[in-house]
Amino acid sequence: MGRVIGIGTDLLRIGRFHELIVRHGISSAYVTRLATRILHGTRELPHFQKFQAGQNVAECTRLLSGSWAAKEAVYKTLDSEDQKGFSFKKWYKYSNVQGKPFIQGTEYAKPNEEFLLSMSHDSDFLIATVLRQEA
């Protein structure tokens, strides 16, 4: 294990995203715009659009809330200079076949660093913790 550079945590109420989707409508311009601001354009957004087309509120909620929490946690690991260039759309959350979550930045230019992601949920709460370390 490398030297720890930063740690970030985000806790959110999943229902917050569910309420937004239901209130505005899953196919609304508002929800589409929100997803476009949060989700990575090629790695996450196509999944959201598939769930949106199928009117699957639960999966849209899961994707938005998980992605938001993971990216907020990443942001908190960064120093102030890196935070200035941070964009939700430049990061994506994914899971391996066993379901282990990962977070990756497509434009983060420090190859000697890695970000380790842990997520957990209970009832309506989701927590994401990211450890930024030297690889």
Contacts in CASP RR format, 6 or more apart in sequence:
PFRMAT RR
TARGET T0000
AUTHOR 0000-0000-0000
METHOD contacts of the structure
MODEL  1
MGRVIGIGTDLLRIGRFHELIVRHGISSAYVTRLATRILHGTRELPHFQK
FQAGQNVAECTRLLSGSWAAKEAVYKTLDSEDQKGFSFKKWYKYSNVQGK
PFIQGTEYAKPNEEFLLSMSHDSDFLIATVLRQEA
1 133 0 8 1.000
2 133 0 8 1.000
2 134 0 8 1.000
2 135 0 8 1.000
3 133 0 8 1.000
3 134 0 8 1.000
4 131 0 8 1.000
4 132 0 8 1.000
4 133 0 8 1.000
5 77 0 8 1.000
5 113 0 8 1.000
5 132 0 8 1.000
5 133 0 8 1.000
5 134 0 8 1.000
6 77 0 8 1.000
6 131 0 8 1.000
6 132 0 8 1.000
6 133 0 8 1.000
7 76 0 8 1.000
7 77 0 8 1.000
7 129 0 8 1.000
7 130 0 8 1.000
7 131 0 8 1.000
7 132 0 8 1.000
8 73 0 8 1.000
8 74 0 8 1.000
8 76 0 8 1.000
8 77 0 8 1.000
8 129 0 8 1.000
8 130 0 8 1.000
8 131 0 8 1.000
8 132 0 8 1.000
9 73 0 8 1.000
9 76 0 8 1.000
9 127 0 8 1.000
9 128 0 8 1.000
9 129 0 8 1.000
9 130 0 8 1.000
10 68 0 8 1.000
10 69 0 8 1.000
10 70 0 8 1.000
10 72 0 8 1.000
10 73 0 8 1.000
10 76 0 8 1.000
10 127 0 8 1.000
10 128 0 8 1.000
11 69 0 8 1.000
11 125 0 8 1.000
11 126 0 8 1.000
11 127 0 8 1.000
12 65 0 8 1.000
12 68 0 8 1.000
12 69 0 8 1.000
12 72 0 8 1.000
12 125 0 8 1.000
12 126 0 8 1.000
13 124 0 8 1.000
13 125 0 8 1.000
13 126 0 8 1.000
14 61 0 8 1.000
14 62 0 8 1.000
14 65 0 8 1.000
14 121 0 8 1.000
14 124 0 8 1.000
14 125 0 8 1.000
14 126 0 8 1.000
15 61 0 8 1.000
15 65 0 8 1.000
15 124 0 8 1.000
16 65 0 8 1.000
17 61 0 8 1.000
17 64 0 8 1.000
17 65 0 8 1.000
17 68 0 8 1.000
18 57 0 8 1.000
18 61 0 8 1.000
20 30 0 8 1.000
20 31 0 8 1.000
20 34 0 8 1.000
21 31 0 8 1.000
21 57 0 8 1.000
21 60 0 8 1.000
21 61 0 8 1.000
21 64 0 8 1.000
22 57 0 8 1.000
24 30 0 8 1.000
24 31 0 8 1.000
25 31 0 8 1.000
26 52 0 8 1.000
26 55 0 8 1.000
26 57 0 8 1.000
26 60 0 8 1.000
27 52 0 8 1.000
27 55 0 8 1.000
31 52 0 8 1.000
31 60 0 8 1.000
32 52 0 8 1.000
34 64 0 8 1.000
35 45 0 8 1.000
35 48 0 8 1.000
35 49 0 8 1.000
35 52 0 8 1.000
35 60 0 8 1.000
35 64 0 8 1.000
36 45 0 8 1.000
36 89 0 8 1.000
37 88 0 8 1.000
37 89 0 8 1.000
38 64 0 8 1.000
38 67 0 8 1.000
38 68 0 8 1.000
38 71 0 8 1.000
38 88 0 8 1.000
38 89 0 8 1.000
39 45 0 8 1.000
39 48 0 8 1.000
39 63 0 8 1.000
39 64 0 8 1.000
39 67 0 8 1.000
39 88 0 8 1.000
39 89 0 8 1.000
39 92 0 8 1.000
40 89 0 8 1.000
40 90 0 8 1.000
40 91 0 8 1.000
40 92 0 8 1.000
40 106 0 8 1.000
41 89 0 8 1.000
43 92 0 8 1.000
43 94 0 8 1.000
43 106 0 8 1.000
44 63 0 8 1.000
44 67 0 8 1.000
44 92 0 8 1.000
44 93 0 8 1.000
47 63 0 8 1.000
48 60 0 8 1.000
48 63 0 8 1.000
48 64 0 8 1.000
51 59 0 8 1.000
51 60 0 8 1.000
51 63 0 8 1.000
52 60 0 8 1.000
65 126 0 8 1.000
66 93 0 8 1.000
66 119 0 8 1.000
66 126 0 8 1.000
66 128 0 8 1.000
67 88 0 8 1.000
67 92 0 8 1.000
67 93 0 8 1.000
68 88 0 8 1.000
69 119 0 8 1.000
69 126 0 8 1.000
69 127 0 8 1.000
69 128 0 8 1.000
70 91 0 8 1.000
70 93 0 8 1.000
70 101 0 8 1.000
70 103 0 8 1.000
70 117 0 8 1.000
70 119 0 8 1.000
70 128 0 8 1.000
70 130 0 8 1.000
71 88 0 8 1.000
71 91 0 8 1.000
71 93 0 8 1.000
71 103 0 8 1.000
72 128 0 8 1.000
73 103 0 8 1.000
73 117 0 8 1.000
73 128 0 8 1.000
73 129 0 8 1.000
73 130 0 8 1.000
74 86 0 8 1.000
74 91 0 8 1.000
74 103 0 8 1.000
74 115 0 8 1.000
74 130 0 8 1.000
74 132 0 8 1.000
75 83 0 8 1.000
75 86 0 8 1.000
76 130 0 8 1.000
77 115 0 8 1.000
77 130 0 8 1.000
77 131 0 8 1.000
77 132 0 8 1.000
78 86 0 8 1.000
78 132 0 8 1.000
90 105 0 8 1.000
90 106 0 8 1.000
90 107 0 8 1.000
90 108 0 8 1.000
91 103 0 8 1.000
91 104 0 8 1.000
91 105 0 8 1.000
91 106 0 8 1.000
91 108 0 8 1.000
92 103 0 8 1.000
92 104 0 8 1.000
92 105 0 8 1.000
92 106 0 8 1.000
93 101 0 8 1.000
93 102 0 8 1.000
93 103 0 8 1.000
93 117 0 8 1.000
94 101 0 8 1.000
94 102 0 8 1.000
94 104 0 8 1.000
95 101 0 8 1.000
95 102 0 8 1.000
96 102 0 8 1.000
101 117 0 8 1.000
101 118 0 8 1.000
101 119 0 8 1.000
102 117 0 8 1.000
103 115 0 8 1.000
103 117 0 8 1.000
103 130 0 8 1.000
104 115 0 8 1.000
105 115 0 8 1.000
111 135 0 8 1.000
112 134 0 8 1.000
112 135 0 8 1.000
113 132 0 8 1.000
113 133 0 8 1.000
113 134 0 8 1.000
113 135 0 8 1.000
114 132 0 8 1.000
114 133 0 8 1.000
114 134 0 8 1.000
114 135 0 8 1.000
115 130 0 8 1.000
115 131 0 8 1.000
115 132 0 8 1.000
116 130 0 8 1.000
116 131 0 8 1.000
116 133 0 8 1.000
117 128 0 8 1.000
117 129 0 8 1.000
117 130 0 8 1.000
118 128 0 8 1.000
118 129 0 8 1.000
118 130 0 8 1.000
118 131 0 8 1.000
119 126 0 8 1.000
119 127 0 8 1.000
119 128 0 8 1.000
119 129 0 8 1.000
120 126 0 8 1.000
120 127 0 8 1.000
121 127 0 8 1.000
END
